[in-house]
Amino acid sequence: MRTTAGSKILGDFTPPYESTVSANLWRDGAVMLGKLNMDEFAMGSSNENSAFGPVVNPWRAKGGEQKLVPGGSSGGSAAAVAAGLCLGATATDTGGSIRQPASFTGTVGIKPTYGRCSRWGIVAFASSLDQAGPITRTVEDAAIMLRSMSGHDPKDSTSLKADVPDFAAACTRSLKGLRIGVPKEYRVEGMPAEIEKIWADGMDWLRAEGCELVDVSLPHTKYALPAYYIIAPAEASSNLARYDGMRYGTRIEGADLTETYEKTRGQGFGEEVRRRIMIGAYVLSAGFYDAYYIRAQKVRARIAEDFKNAFSQCDALLTPTAPSAAFGINAKFNDPVKMYLNDIFTVTANLAGLPGISVPAALDNAGLPLGLQVIGKALDEETCFAVGGALERAACFNAKPGKWW
């Protein structure tokens, strides 16, 4: 089926084989309704970077007419589920691209442990960070879908040889005696009071379930975004070198081979993708490789160590999913740094390869959804589902967007 990754450069490309994740779903009886929009090559936090135009969030602020972003990069998946067009959708998460759209649209999204789902047949962005997962309406649906999507795949060298548990059974598991960590570094300056409140509510709900809340420290959190925006573009600049107009996709002829490459890539890639390819090529270039890329990988190792230390004191972490509710289309589009800050609570789980789930917890003063995130130990999605299920029951979130479309 035509697959573009939201980019002009793939043109009418039709893959000659099925991805493992989708093949697993078809094997278990899933029905495909269609393909959805996304940020070009999964690069974005708002789904405004697609060559096919922005995705519009089904939610609107109370009494407002302004079109809002659904979050990115899996905005089409989140918007379709939130609007009731489907029961679930596949998505990928490289720095928060499942969890942040889930938070913005009042849906459930889980990024599993790196290697839990095969990357075979997924259009690559940053290979050491990309991971597939579902966006659904309920925690149980996410558990059912993830079980189907997961499993070892010999075609993916990073696929884990791990048993796939019955995730759905974990959704109603007792939380008595669980220790839930609250990372102090996630209390960022200028965080809206409404997000502080749902975080505090989440802690109260878990205490009522018999959990013990403990303060933990993830001291390298402040370096996570800078490290991510070095590592991800570096891997992207390498992965996206294959889009050259020679073998498939769009080709724009030039006077010679070099000009054909330049014209094809210059006109085929959107602005954000070009920006990240340039950043990636720069940090990998001679003279800067050690100063940027190697240093970022060292920071990544420290972040993984922070989690290891935190998990010696607790079973899972509770944080907000995103630093705000959905914002207006074009509100941050011309300020890449402000846009990148949307990933502040989610990128750490990608850098450490850990599972994280976003569960809708409340509406803000404007009537827009806000999510809570649970980060678990590697291969412990079951605890994420158990805690996520308890949060879902306590929050009683059953709000739906008013139908205006």
C-alpha positions as CSV (number, residue, x, y, z in Angstrom):
1,M,0.0,0.0,0.0
2,R,1.3,3.5,-0.8
3,T,3.6,4.6,2.0
4,T,5.0,8.1,2.1
5,A,6.1,8.8,5.7
6,G,4.4,12.2,5.3
7,S,7.0,13.2,2.7
8,K,7.0,14.3,-0.9
9,I,10.3,12.4,-1.5
10,L,8.7,9.0,-1.4
11,G,6.2,10.0,-4.1
12,D,3.9,7.0,-4.9
13,F,6.3,4.4,-3.2
14,T,4.6,1.1,-2.5
15,P,6.6,-1.2,-0.3
16,P,7.3,-4.7,-1.7
17,Y,6.8,-6.3,1.8
18,E,4.7,-6.1,4.9
19,S,6.0,-4.7,8.2
20,T,6.2,-7.3,11.0
21,V,4.1,-5.2,13.4
22,S,1.2,-5.0,10.9
23,A,1.6,-8.6,9.8
24,N,1.2,-9.6,13.4
25,L,-2.0,-7.6,13.7
26,W,-3.5,-9.1,10.5
27,R,-2.5,-12.6,11.8
28,D,-4.6,-11.9,14.9
29,G,-7.7,-10.7,13.0
30,A,-7.2,-6.9,12.9
31,V,-9.0,-5.0,10.1
32,M,-7.2,-2.2,8.3
33,L,-9.3,0.9,7.7
34,G,-6.7,3.1,6.0
35,K,-3.5,5.0,6.4
36,L,-3.1,8.1,8.5
37,N,-1.1,11.4,8.3
38,M,2.0,12.1,10.4
39,D,4.9,14.5,10.7
40,E,7.3,14.0,7.8
41,F,9.6,11.1,8.7
42,A,8.2,11.3,12.3
43,M,10.1,14.6,12.9
44,G,7.8,16.9,14.9
45,S,5.8,17.4,18.0
46,S,2.7,18.9,16.5
47,N,2.0,17.1,13.1
48,E,2.4,20.4,11.2
49,N,5.4,19.1,9.2
50,S,3.6,16.7,6.9
51,A,3.8,17.3,3.1
52,F,0.0,16.6,3.1
53,G,-0.7,19.5,5.5
54,P,-1.3,19.6,9.3
55,V,-3.5,17.1,11.2
56,V,-6.3,18.8,13.1
57,N,-7.1,17.8,16.7
58,P,-10.7,16.7,17.1
59,W,-10.7,18.6,20.5
60,R,-11.4,22.3,20.7
61,A,-11.1,24.7,23.6
62,K,-14.4,25.5,25.4
63,G,-16.3,28.0,23.2
64,G,-13.4,28.2,20.8
65,E,-13.2,27.8,17.1
66,Q,-9.4,27.7,16.8
67,K,-7.9,24.6,15.2
68,L,-5.5,22.8,17.6
69,V,-2.6,20.4,16.9
70,P,-3.0,16.8,17.9
71,G,0.6,16.4,18.9
72,G,3.3,14.6,16.9
73,S,4.6,12.8,15.2
74,S,1.8,10.2,15.3
75,G,-0.9,12.9,15.2
76,G,-3.0,11.2,12.5
77,S,-3.2,8.0,14.7
78,A,-4.2,10.0,17.8
79,A,-6.7,12.2,16.1
80,A,-8.4,9.2,14.4
81,V,-8.8,7.3,17.7
82,A,-9.9,10.4,19.6
83,A,-12.5,11.2,16.9
84,G,-13.9,7.7,17.1
85,L,-12.9,6.8,13.5
86,C,-11.3,3.6,14.7
87,L,-10.7,1.6,17.9
88,G,-6.9,1.7,17.7
89,A,-4.1,2.8,15.5
90,T,-0.4,1.9,15.2
91,A,2.2,4.6,15.8
92,T,5.9,5.0,16.5
93,D,7.7,6.8,19.3
94,T,11.3,8.1,18.9
95,G,11.2,10.9,21.5
96,G,7.5,10.9,22.6
97,S,5.6,10.6,19.3
98,I,3.1,8.1,20.8
99,R,2.7,9.5,24.3
100,Q,2.5,13.2,23.6
101,P,-0.2,12.9,20.9
102,A,-2.1,10.6,23.3
103,S,-1.9,13.3,26.0
104,F,-3.1,16.0,23.6
105,T,-6.1,14.0,22.3
106,G,-7.4,12.2,25.5
107,T,-6.3,8.8,24.3
108,V,-4.0,6.0,25.7
109,G,-0.6,5.5,24.1
110,I,2.2,3.2,25.1
111,K,5.8,3.1,23.9
112,P,7.1,-0.4,24.8
113,T,10.7,-1.3,25.8
114,Y,13.1,-0.8,22.9
115,G,13.2,-4.1,21.0
116,R,9.8,-5.3,22.2
117,C,8.2,-4.6,18.8
118,S,10.1,-5.3,15.6
119,R,11.3,-2.4,13.5
120,W,11.2,-4.5,10.3
121,G,9.3,-2.5,7.7
122,I,9.1,0.7,9.8
123,V,10.5,3.7,7.9
124,A,13.5,4.6,9.9
125,F,14.1,7.9,11.7
126,A,16.6,7.2,14.5
127,S,17.2,3.5,14.7
128,S,18.4,3.3,18.3
129,L,15.3,5.2,19.5
130,D,12.4,4.2,17.2
131,Q,9.8,1.9,18.7
132,A,6.3,1.0,17.5
133,G,3.3,1.0,19.8
134,P,-0.5,1.4,19.8
135,I,-2.8,4.4,20.4
136,T,-6.2,3.4,21.7
137,R,-9.2,4.6,23.7
138,T,-8.6,2.5,26.8
139,V,-5.7,0.9,28.7
140,E,-7.0,-2.6,28.1
141,D,-7.3,-2.0,24.3
142,A,-3.6,-0.8,24.3
143,A,-2.6,-4.0,26.2
144,I,-4.5,-6.2,23.7
145,M,-3.0,-4.4,20.7
146,L,0.5,-4.4,22.1
147,R,0.5,-8.1,22.8
148,S,-0.4,-8.7,19.2
149,M,2.3,-6.3,17.9
150,S,5.1,-7.7,20.1
151,G,7.4,-10.6,19.7
152,H,10.9,-11.6,18.6
153,D,11.7,-11.1,14.9
154,P,14.9,-12.6,13.4
155,K,14.6,-9.9,10.6
156,D,15.4,-7.2,13.2
157,S,18.8,-7.5,14.9
158,T,17.6,-5.3,17.8
159,S,14.4,-7.4,18.4
160,L,14.4,-8.9,21.9
161,K,14.1,-12.7,22.5
162,A,11.6,-12.2,25.4
163,D,8.3,-13.9,26.2
164,V,5.2,-11.7,25.5
165,P,3.1,-11.7,28.7
166,D,-0.7,-11.3,28.8
167,F,-0.6,-7.5,29.1
168,A,-4.4,-7.3,29.4
169,A,-4.4,-9.4,32.5
170,A,-2.0,-6.9,34.1
171,C,-4.5,-4.0,33.7
172,T,-6.6,-5.0,36.8
173,R,-3.7,-6.2,38.9
174,S,-3.5,-5.0,42.5
175,L,-1.0,-2.2,43.2
176,K,-0.7,-2.9,47.0
177,G,2.9,-2.5,48.1
178,L,4.1,-1.0,44.8
179,R,6.6,1.8,45.2
180,I,6.0,4.7,42.8
181,G,8.8,7.2,42.2
182,V,8.3,10.9,41.6
183,P,11.3,12.4,39.9
184,K,12.0,15.9,41.4
185,E,13.7,17.1,38.1
186,Y,10.3,16.9,36.3
187,R,9.0,19.8,38.3
188,V,10.0,22.3,35.7
189,E,9.9,26.1,36.0
190,G,6.7,27.7,34.6
191,M,4.7,24.4,34.5
192,P,1.0,25.2,34.4
193,A,-0.8,24.8,37.7
194,E,-3.3,22.4,36.1
195,I,-0.5,20.0,35.2
196,E,0.9,20.3,38.8
197,K,-2.6,19.5,40.0
198,I,-3.2,16.4,37.9
199,W,0.2,15.1,38.9
200,A,-0.7,15.6,42.6
201,D,-4.1,13.9,41.9
202,G,-2.4,11.0,40.3
203,M,-0.2,10.5,43.4
204,D,-3.3,10.6,45.6
205,W,-5.1,8.0,43.4
206,L,-2.1,5.7,43.6
207,R,-1.8,6.1,47.4
208,A,-5.5,5.1,47.6
209,E,-4.6,1.9,45.7
210,G,-2.0,1.0,48.3
211,C,1.1,2.4,46.6
212,E,3.9,4.1,48.5
213,L,5.1,7.3,46.8
214,V,8.8,8.0,47.0
215,D,10.9,11.0,45.8
216,V,13.6,10.0,43.4
217,S,16.2,11.9,41.4
218,L,17.1,11.7,37.7
219,P,20.0,14.2,37.9
220,H,20.8,14.2,34.1
221,T,17.3,15.0,33.0
222,K,18.2,18.5,32.0
223,Y,20.7,17.1,29.5
224,A,18.2,14.7,27.9
225,L,16.7,17.1,25.3
226,P,20.1,18.4,24.1
227,A,21.5,14.8,23.9
228,Y,18.3,13.6,22.0
229,Y,18.5,16.5,19.5
230,I,22.1,15.4,18.7
231,I,21.7,11.7,18.6
232,A,18.3,11.6,16.7
233,P,19.4,14.0,13.9
234,A,22.7,12.2,13.6
235,E,21.0,8.8,13.0
236,A,18.4,10.5,10.8
237,S,21.1,12.1,8.5
238,S,22.5,8.6,8.0
239,N,19.1,6.8,7.6
240,L,17.8,9.4,5.2
241,A,20.8,9.3,2.9
242,R,19.0,6.5,1.0
243,Y,16.4,9.0,-0.3
244,D,18.4,10.1,-3.4
245,G,16.0,9.7,-6.3
246,M,17.9,6.8,-7.7
247,R,16.0,3.6,-6.7
248,Y,12.5,4.7,-5.7
249,G,10.4,7.8,-4.9
250,T,10.5,11.2,-6.4
251,R,13.4,12.1,-8.8
252,I,14.1,15.6,-10.0
253,E,16.5,15.5,-12.9
254,G,19.6,17.8,-12.8
255,A,22.5,18.4,-15.2
256,D,24.6,15.7,-13.6
257,L,24.4,13.2,-10.8
258,T,25.3,15.7,-8.0
259,E,22.6,18.2,-9.2
260,T,20.0,15.4,-9.4
261,Y,20.8,14.4,-5.8
262,E,20.6,18.1,-4.6
263,K,17.4,18.9,-6.5
264,T,15.7,15.7,-5.4
265,R,16.6,16.1,-1.7
266,G,16.2,19.8,-1.7
267,Q,12.6,19.7,-3.1
268,G,11.6,16.3,-1.7
269,F,12.3,17.0,2.0
270,G,10.4,19.5,4.0
271,E,12.0,22.3,6.1
272,E,12.1,20.4,9.5
273,V,13.6,17.3,7.9
274,R,16.2,19.4,6.1
275,R,17.0,21.1,9.4
276,R,17.6,17.8,11.2
277,I,19.6,16.3,8.4
278,M,21.9,19.3,8.5
279,I,22.2,19.2,12.3
280,G,23.0,15.5,12.1
281,A,25.6,15.8,9.3
282,Y,27.2,18.6,11.3
283,V,27.5,16.7,14.6
284,L,28.9,13.7,12.7
285,S,31.5,15.7,10.7
286,A,35.2,15.6,11.3
287,G,36.1,17.9,14.2
288,F,32.7,17.8,15.8
289,Y,32.0,14.1,16.2
290,D,33.8,13.9,19.6
291,A,32.5,17.2,20.8
292,Y,28.9,16.5,20.1
293,Y,27.9,13.0,19.1
294,I,30.3,11.1,21.4
295,R,29.5,13.4,24.3
296,A,25.7,13.0,23.7
297,Q,26.1,9.2,23.8
298,K,28.0,9.5,27.2
299,V,25.1,11.6,28.5
300,R,22.7,8.9,27.3
301,A,24.6,6.3,29.3
302,R,24.3,8.6,32.4
303,I,20.5,9.0,31.8
304,A,20.2,5.1,31.7
305,E,22.2,4.9,34.9
306,D,19.9,7.5,36.6
307,F,16.9,5.3,35.8
308,K,18.7,2.2,37.1
309,N,19.5,4.0,40.4
310,A,15.9,5.3,40.6
311,F,14.4,1.8,40.0
312,S,16.5,0.4,42.9
313,Q,14.1,2.5,45.1
314,C,10.8,2.1,43.2
315,D,8.8,-0.1,40.7
316,A,7.7,2.6,38.3
317,L,7.7,6.4,37.9
318,L,4.8,8.8,37.7
319,T,5.2,12.1,35.7
320,P,3.1,14.4,33.5
321,T,3.2,13.4,29.8
322,A,3.5,16.8,28.3
323,P,4.2,20.3,29.7
324,S,0.9,21.7,28.3
325,A,-2.4,20.8,26.7
326,A,-2.8,21.0,22.9
327,F,-1.9,24.4,21.4
328,G,-3.1,26.2,18.3
329,I,-1.9,25.3,14.8
330,N,1.0,27.7,13.9
331,A,1.4,28.8,17.6
332,K,4.9,27.3,17.8
333,F,5.6,26.4,14.2
334,N,8.2,29.1,13.6
335,D,10.1,28.5,16.9
336,P,11.8,25.1,16.7
337,V,13.3,25.3,20.2
338,K,9.9,26.0,21.8
339,M,8.5,23.1,19.8
340,Y,11.3,20.7,20.9
341,L,10.5,21.5,24.5
342,N,7.2,19.6,24.1
343,D,9.3,16.4,24.4
344,I,10.8,17.3,27.8
345,F,9.0,14.6,29.8
346,T,9.1,11.8,27.2
347,V,12.6,11.7,25.6
348,T,14.3,10.2,28.6
349,A,12.4,6.9,28.2
350,N,13.6,6.7,24.6
351,L,17.2,7.4,25.5
352,A,17.1,4.7,28.1
353,G,15.0,2.3,26.0
354,L,12.3,2.0,28.7
355,P,8.5,1.5,28.4
356,G,6.2,4.5,29.0
357,I,2.4,4.8,28.9
358,S,0.3,8.0,28.7
359,V,-3.2,7.8,30.3
360,P,-5.8,10.7,30.0
361,A,-6.3,12.1,33.5
362,A,-8.3,15.3,33.4
363,L,-9.5,18.3,31.3
364,D,-7.8,21.7,31.8
365,N,-9.7,25.0,32.3
366,A,-10.2,25.2,28.6
367,G,-11.7,21.7,28.5
368,L,-8.7,20.1,26.8
369,P,-7.3,16.7,27.8
370,L,-4.1,16.3,30.0
371,G,-2.2,13.0,30.4
372,L,-0.2,11.3,33.1
373,Q,2.8,9.2,32.2
374,V,4.0,6.0,33.8
375,I,7.6,4.9,33.1
376,G,8.5,1.3,33.9
377,K,11.6,-0.9,34.1
378,A,12.8,-2.5,30.9
379,L,10.5,-5.3,29.7
380,D,8.1,-4.5,32.6
381,E,5.2,-3.1,30.5
382,E,2.9,-5.1,32.9
383,T,3.5,-2.7,35.7
384,C,2.9,0.2,33.3
385,F,-0.5,-1.3,32.4
386,A,-1.3,-2.1,36.1
387,V,-0.6,1.5,37.2
388,G,-2.1,2.9,34.0
389,G,-5.3,0.9,34.6
390,A,-5.6,2.2,38.2
391,L,-5.1,5.8,37.0
392,E,-7.8,5.3,34.3
393,R,-10.3,3.9,36.8
394,A,-9.6,6.7,39.4
395,A,-9.6,9.5,36.8
396,C,-12.9,8.3,35.3
397,F,-12.0,10.1,32.1
398,N,-14.9,9.7,29.7
399,A,-14.9,13.1,28.0
400,K,-15.1,13.1,24.2
401,P,-14.5,16.0,21.8
402,G,-17.6,17.8,20.7
403,K,-18.3,16.8,17.1
404,W,-17.7,19.8,14.8
405,W,-16.3,18.0,11.7
